[in-house]
């Protein structure tokens, strides 16, 4: 059941990104889409990694590894938001 929730979170994030790009009329290059895809996959990896530790009963390992890898995932998303998702639009108003 938790895997379904993780998948829903990833799909909601992807939907939000696509809606934001369309509404803001952003021009994202292929490299930007590759970075977004890699960040989504990394986030999925981190969430599934923590879930696997929790299923094994290793609460402390889930907390430590989730904290380390989760911090890196948050840092990656902040950088993507700053440099990719707030880029120049197609129409200069």
Residue pairs with C-beta under 8 A, 6 or more apart in sequence:
2 51
3 48
3 51
6 44
6 47
6 48
6 51
9 47
10 40
10 43
10 44
10 47
13 40
13 43
14 40
17 36
17 85
20 26
20 85
21 28
21 85
24 89
25 89
25 90
25 91
26 85
26 87
26 88
26 89
26 90
27 87
27 88
27 89
27 90
28 36
28 84
28 85
28 87
32 84
32 87
35 80
35 84
36 80
36 84
39 73
39 76
39 77
39 80
42 72
42 73
42 76
43 73
43 77
45 69
46 66
46 69
46 70
46 73
49 65
49 66
49 69
50 62
50 65
50 66
50 70
53 59
53 61
53 62
53 65
53 66
54 62
